[in-house]
Amino acid sequence: MSTIKAEMSAATAADQAIVGHGPRWYTRAPLHFIIILISAIWLLPTITLLFTSVRSITDINTSLWWTILWKPHQFTIENYNNVLHAATSIGMGQAFLNSLIITLPATVMPILLGAWAAYGFAWLRFPLRNTIFLVLVALQVIPLQMLIIPLLRLFTSWGIVGQYPALWIAHTAFGLPIAIYILRNFMSGIPYELLESARIDGANEIRIFWNIILPLITPALAAVAIFQFMWVWNDLLVALVFSGPSTAPMTVIVRSLVNAYGVGWHLMTAAAFISMALPLIIFFSLQRYFVTGLTAGSVKG
């Protein structure tokens, strides 16, 4: 009994020592302050956009948005009504549908093709495998603007400029390198013995890819999907060059609001928040997978 009491006393003393020497709140206060400061600076443009979108043009011209802290203001949703009923060439509703038609295939296609290519670079043996992968990664440094004119000439010869396939192909080509890079690095963490066991059981490469690899890399797929979806949804340059009057996405229509309304730049603030709605829903829905894909490995031994 005395031995048990002695062990309990020693454990209690050890716990007290750990607590006594543990980090106190004031030692983390500078770190918390820096995090809060960075978050506030990061959110400042969005907050400015939000308050500008619910103020009239007269109120915007006569006072700054932070005066709402000590001065009463009359908020309105008139900007949102004007944007939703804007007399654009195709309307905001059709522009939203066009954005979906462009973004969904342009997100799925590079993920599927990138996953297949990443599987080949990670686990298949073929000549110059590492060299080709390094060249593929190095191609990411080429500015997007340098490729627009050659692609435009190519798509013009194909007769697809102004149609959805031109946008799908362009976004897929631009998104493939980063997708292959992320997925290949993620796949490399899968134990090779797992694939060997599947091959011994008679599984071919296609079955291994669909039944083993894809379920294991779900977090990485979600991370790539978020990156690609956000980039395609918010893209303006590619949409301006390759879309047509009937296929223009929301970014093109939002840009045209200033031209349609002259000095009505304040309408762009409301249009920006309308265009942000779906990406925010996608991001928060896949946030768990996104964080896991950036911080965790595929298999835990």
C-alpha positions in Angstrom: 0.0 0.0 0.0 2.8 2.4 0.9 4.3 1.7 -2.6 1.1 2.6 -4.3 0.7 5.8 -2.3 4.3 6.7 -3.1 3.7 6.2 -6.8 0.5 8.3 -6.7 2.3 11.1 -4.9 5.1 11.0 -7.4 2.6 11.2 -10.3 0.8 14.1 -8.6 4.0 15.9 -8.2 4.9 15.3 -11.8 1.6 16.7 -13.0 2.0 19.7 -10.8 5.5 20.3 -12.2 4.1 20.0 -15.7 1.3 22.5 -15.0 3.7 24.8 -13.2 6.2 24.8 -16.0 3.6 24.8 -18.8 2.9 27.8 -21.1 1.0 30.6 -19.4 -1.6 32.7 -21.2 0.6 35.8 -21.3 3.4 33.9 -23.1 1.0 33.3 -26.0 -0.6 36.7 -25.9 1.8 38.2 -28.6 1.2 35.3 -30.9 -2.6 35.7 -30.5 -2.3 39.5 -31.1 -0.4 38.9 -34.3 -2.9 36.4 -35.5 -5.8 38.7 -34.8 -4.0 41.6 -36.5 -3.3 39.6 -39.6 -6.9 38.4 -39.7 -8.2 41.9 -39.4 -6.0 43.2 -42.2 -7.0 40.3 -44.4 -10.7 40.8 -43.7 -10.6 44.6 -44.1 -11.2 44.7 -47.9 -14.1 42.3 -47.5 -15.7 44.3 -44.7 -15.3 47.5 -46.8 -16.9 45.8 -49.7 -19.8 44.6 -47.5 -20.7 48.0 -46.1 -20.3 49.7 -49.4 -22.7 47.2 -51.0 -25.5 48.2 -48.6 -25.1 52.0 -48.8 -26.6 54.3 -51.3 -24.3 56.2 -53.8 -25.2 59.5 -52.0 -24.1 58.1 -48.6 -20.9 56.7 -50.2 -20.0 60.0 -51.7 -20.6 62.0 -48.5 -19.0 59.7 -45.8 -16.5 56.9 -45.3 -17.8 53.5 -44.4 -16.1 53.4 -40.9 -18.1 56.4 -39.8 -21.0 53.9 -39.1 -19.2 53.3 -35.8 -20.3 56.7 -34.5 -22.7 58.1 -37.0 -26.1 56.6 -37.9 -26.5 55.4 -41.5 -29.4 54.3 -43.6 -28.7 50.9 -45.1 -30.4 49.7 -48.2 -30.5 46.7 -50.5 -31.1 48.9 -53.6 -27.7 48.0 -55.0 -28.5 44.3 -54.9 -31.9 44.9 -56.6 -30.2 46.9 -59.3 -27.6 44.2 -60.0 -30.2 41.4 -60.1 -32.4 43.3 -62.5 -29.5 44.8 -64.5 -30.2 45.3 -68.2 -27.2 43.3 -69.3 -26.9 41.4 -72.5 -27.9 38.0 -71.0 -28.9 38.8 -67.4 -27.4 37.8 -64.1 -29.4 34.6 -63.9 -28.1 33.3 -67.2 -24.6 34.5 -66.2 -24.8 32.6 -63.0 -25.9 29.5 -65.0 -23.0 30.0 -67.4 -20.6 30.2 -64.5 -21.8 26.9 -63.3 -21.7 25.3 -66.7 -18.1 26.5 -67.1 -16.8 25.9 -63.6 -18.1 22.4 -62.9 -16.6 20.6 -65.9 -13.4 22.7 -65.7 -13.0 21.5 -62.1 -13.8 17.8 -62.6 -11.8 17.4 -65.8 -8.3 18.5 -64.5 -8.9 16.5 -61.3 -9.6 13.2 -63.1 -6.9 13.7 -65.7 -4.5 15.0 -63.0 -5.2 12.0 -60.7 -4.5 9.6 -63.6 -1.3 11.4 -64.4 -0.2 11.6 -60.8 -0.8 7.9 -60.4 1.5 7.2 -63.3 4.2 9.6 -62.0 4.0 8.1 -58.5 3.8 4.3 -59.2 4.4 3.4 -62.8 7.8 2.9 -64.3 8.6 4.4 -67.7 11.6 6.2 -69.2 12.3 9.8 -68.2 9.5 9.7 -65.6 11.2 12.1 -63.2 12.4 14.4 -66.0 9.0 14.7 -67.5 7.6 15.5 -64.0 10.1 18.2 -63.4 9.5 19.8 -66.8 5.7 19.7 -66.0 6.2 21.4 -62.7 8.6 23.9 -64.3 6.0 24.9 -66.9 4.0 26.5 -64.1 6.3 29.5 -64.1 5.2 30.5 -67.7 2.8 33.4 -67.4 -0.8 32.7 -68.4 -0.9 35.8 -70.5 1.8 34.4 -72.9 -0.4 31.4 -73.8 -3.7 33.3 -74.5 -2.9 34.3 -78.1 -1.6 30.9 -79.3 -4.7 29.2 -77.7 -7.0 31.8 -79.3 -5.5 31.1 -82.7 -5.8 27.3 -82.1 -9.4 27.5 -80.9 -10.3 29.8 -83.8 -9.1 27.2 -86.3 -11.2 24.6 -84.4 -14.2 26.9 -84.5 -15.0 26.7 -80.8 -14.2 30.3 -79.7 -17.2 31.7 -77.8 -18.4 28.2 -76.8 -18.1 26.3 -73.6 -15.6 23.7 -74.8 -13.0 26.4 -75.4 -13.3 27.5 -71.8 -13.2 23.9 -70.5 -10.1 23.0 -72.4 -8.3 26.2 -71.5 -9.0 25.9 -67.7 -8.2 22.2 -67.8 -4.8 22.9 -69.4 -4.0 25.7 -67.0 -5.1 23.7 -63.9 -3.4 20.3 -64.7 0.2 21.1 -63.7 -0.7 22.1 -60.1 -3.2 19.3 -59.8 -0.7 16.7 -60.9 1.9 18.1 -58.6 -0.3 18.1 -55.5 -1.8 14.7 -56.1 1.5 13.0 -57.1 3.1 14.1 -53.8 0.1 12.9 -51.9 0.0 9.5 -53.6 3.7 9.0 -52.9 2.9 8.6 -49.3 0.8 5.5 -49.9 2.7 2.3 -48.9 3.8 0.5 -52.0 3.0 -2.8 -50.2 -0.6 -1.9 -50.4 -0.5 -1.8 -54.2 1.6 -5.0 -54.4 -1.0 -6.8 -52.3 -3.7 -5.7 -54.7 -1.8 -6.9 -57.7 -1.1 -10.3 -56.1 -4.9 -10.6 -55.6 -5.4 -10.1 -59.3 -6.3 -6.4 -59.4 -5.2 -4.5 -62.5 -4.1 -0.8 -62.6 -7.5 0.5 -63.3 -9.1 -1.3 -60.4 -6.3 -0.3 -58.1 -6.7 3.3 -59.1 -10.5 3.4 -58.6 -10.9 1.1 -55.6 -7.7 1.9 -53.6 -6.0 5.1 -54.7 -9.0 7.4 -55.1 -10.6 6.6 -51.6 -7.2 7.2 -50.0 -6.6 10.6 -51.6 -10.0 12.0 -51.0 -8.6 14.9 -48.9 -6.1 15.8 -51.6 -8.9 15.7 -54.3 -11.0 18.0 -52.2 -8.1 20.5 -51.7 -7.4 20.5 -55.5 -11.2 20.8 -56.2 -11.4 23.9 -54.0 -8.4 25.6 -55.6 -9.6 24.8 -59.1 -13.2 25.8 -58.4 -12.2 29.1 -56.9 -9.8 29.9 -59.7 -12.2 29.1 -62.5 -15.2 30.8 -60.8 -13.3 34.0 -60.2 -11.5 34.0 -63.6 -11.9 37.1 -65.8 -9.0 37.0 -68.3 -9.8 33.5 -69.9 -13.5 34.3 -69.8 -13.0 37.6 -71.6 -11.0 36.0 -74.4 -12.8 32.7 -75.0 -16.4 33.3 -74.0 -19.1 34.7 -76.2 -22.2 36.9 -75.7 -24.3 33.9 -74.8 -21.7 32.1 -72.7 -20.3 34.9 -70.6 -19.9 34.1 -66.9 -20.7 36.3 -63.9 -17.2 37.9 -63.8 -17.7 39.3 -67.4 -21.2 40.6 -66.5 -20.0 42.2 -63.3 -17.2 43.9 -65.2 -19.7 45.3 -67.7 -21.9 46.9 -65.0 -19.7 49.9 -64.8 -19.9 50.4 -68.5 -23.7 49.9 -68.5 -24.3 52.3 -65.6 -21.6 54.9 -66.3 -20.3 55.9 -62.9 -22.2 53.2 -61.1 -19.1 51.5 -59.7 -20.8 50.9 -56.4 -23.0 48.2 -58.0 -19.9 46.1 -58.4 -19.7 45.7 -54.6 -23.1 44.1 -54.5 -22.4 42.0 -57.6 -19.1 40.8 -56.0 -21.0 39.5 -52.9 -23.6 37.8 -55.1 -20.8 36.0 -57.0 -19.1 35.1 -53.7 -22.1 33.2 -52.4 -21.5 29.8 -54.1 -17.7 29.7 -53.6 -18.2 30.3 -49.9 -20.7 27.5 -49.6 -18.3 25.1 -51.5 -15.4 26.2 -49.3 -17.1 25.7 -45.9 -18.7 22.5 -47.1 -15.3 21.0 -48.0 -13.3 22.8 -45.3 -12.7 19.6 -43.3 -11.3 17.8 -46.3 -9.3 20.9 -47.4 -7.5 21.1 -44.1 -6.9 17.4 -44.0 -5.6 17.4 -47.5 -3.0 20.1 -46.7 -1.8 18.7 -43.3 -2.4 15.0 -43.2 -0.9 11.9 -45.0 -2.9 9.3 -46.9 -2.3 6.4 -44.7 -1.4 6.2 -41.1 0.7 3.2 -40.1 
